[in-house]
Amino acid sequence: MKLSVRSTWAVALLVLALALPVVMHAQTQDDLRATVRAAILTDPRTAALSETDIEVMVAALTEEAAAQGITSEDITWRPQEEGETDAACGNLPSFFCTLNQAFGFDGSDTAIPIGLAVSSALLLFLIGSILLHQHGRHPIAGQISTPALH
């Protein structure tokens, strides 16, 4: 049976899609193993250990870290110093930089967050006005007076 070019490409893509996660997982495991090994070797207490003891320790710690979902970036992460600003935020204070990043905005351009805040306030005002007109009473002042017919 002869396969067409389209089905050959489909099989090749399927094999690639199945093999890619395996290759990526192996690379992640190697990175995690190297990070754990470097962290162990920086401890001066490991100078007395033999190479096999270190390998056993690295294997056990790597297996436990992988089981818990810890990556090499998690191990090497260091907290940012107080008052230190991100280069992407320019001269914005760290609070506003963190707030922008929390809402998904990057950089020091504040036009988008300010525009969204103003449009949100206008939307709340519009909804409040519609509710006031619809129900005929103000939530704080009470019933709206209507002109009396004489």
N, C-alpha and C positions, 0 to 999 in steps of 0.2 A: 504494500500500500504506500502510495506516494503522498507526502504531506505538502500542502500548499505553502507558499511563502508566508501568508497571513497566519496560518496555524503554527508554523515554525517560529515566527516572531512571538506569538502568544505563549508558546511553551518556553521560549527563552526568557521572556519577561516574568513568567510565573516562577521559573527557577531562580532568577535574580531576586525577585521579591521574597522568596523563601530563604535564600542564602544571606541576604543583606543583614537581617537582624542577628543571625548567628555570628557573622563577622564583627558587627558592631558590639555585641555582647562580649566577644573575646577581647576586643580592643579595650573596652571599659574595664574588664577584669584585669588586664595587664596594667592599665593605668592605676587602678586601685591597689594592686599588688605592689607596684613601684612606690606609690605614696606611703603605704603602710610600712614598707621596708625602710624608706628614708626616715620616717618618723621614729621607728624603732632604733635605727642607727644613730640618731641625734641624741638619744638618751645615753649618758655616760655609764649607766649601770650595765649596759649591754656589752661593754668592752670585754668583760670576763666570759661571755657566752661563746660557745663554739658556733661555727657556721651552720651546722645541722640544727642546733637549738634555735637559732635565729630563723631558719627556714620553716621549722615547725611552728614557731610563734607567728610568723608572717602568714602561713597557710591558715592557721586557726582564726586569726584576726580578720583576714580577708574574707574567709567563708562567713563569719558572723556578720561582718559589715555588709556583705552582699545580701545576706538573708534579711537584714534590717533595712535595706534600700539605701545605704549610705554610699555616696560617691566620693571620688578623690577630691572634688571641689569642696565637699562638706568638711573634709579633714583639713584642707589647707586654708579654709576661710578664716579671715581675721576681721574683727569688728572695726568699723571706721572710727577714727579719732573724733572727739567732740569738737565741733566748730569747723571741721574739715568739710569743704564743699566739693561736690562732684564737678569735674571739668565740664560736663555737659550743661550744668546749671549756671555757668557764668558767675555773676556776682549776687545771685539770689541767696537769701539766708537758707540754711539747711532745712528749716521747717517747710518753707514754700517749695523747695526742691523735692522733699520727701512727699509732700501733698500732691505735687504735679505728677510724680512717678507713680503714686498710689492710684491716681485716676487714669493713668496710661499716657500722660503727656511727657514728652522728652524735650529737653532743651530749656533755654531761658526765656523763650517767647511766652509772655503771659496773656497775649491777646485772646487766645482760645479759652483758657479757664475763666477769664473775666467775662468774655462774651457769653459763655454758658451760664455763669452765675446771674448775669443781667437778664438773659432770656428766661431763666428759671423763675426769677422774681416776677417778671412780667406775666408769665404763665400763671403763677399763683394769684396774682392780682386779677387776671382775667377770669379765672375759675371762681374766685371770691365774688367778683362782680356779677357773674352769671347766677351764682347761688343766691345772692342778695336780691337780684331782680326776679328770679324764679319763685322764691319762697316768701318774699315781701317782708322779711324782718332781718335786722342786723344782729349778729350774734352777741354784741356787747351793748349796743344802744337799745335794743328791743324792737318793738313793732314800728314800722315806718308809717308816719302819719299821712293820711290822704286828705286832700282838700275837701272840706265839708260843703255840701250843697245846701244853700239857703232857700 
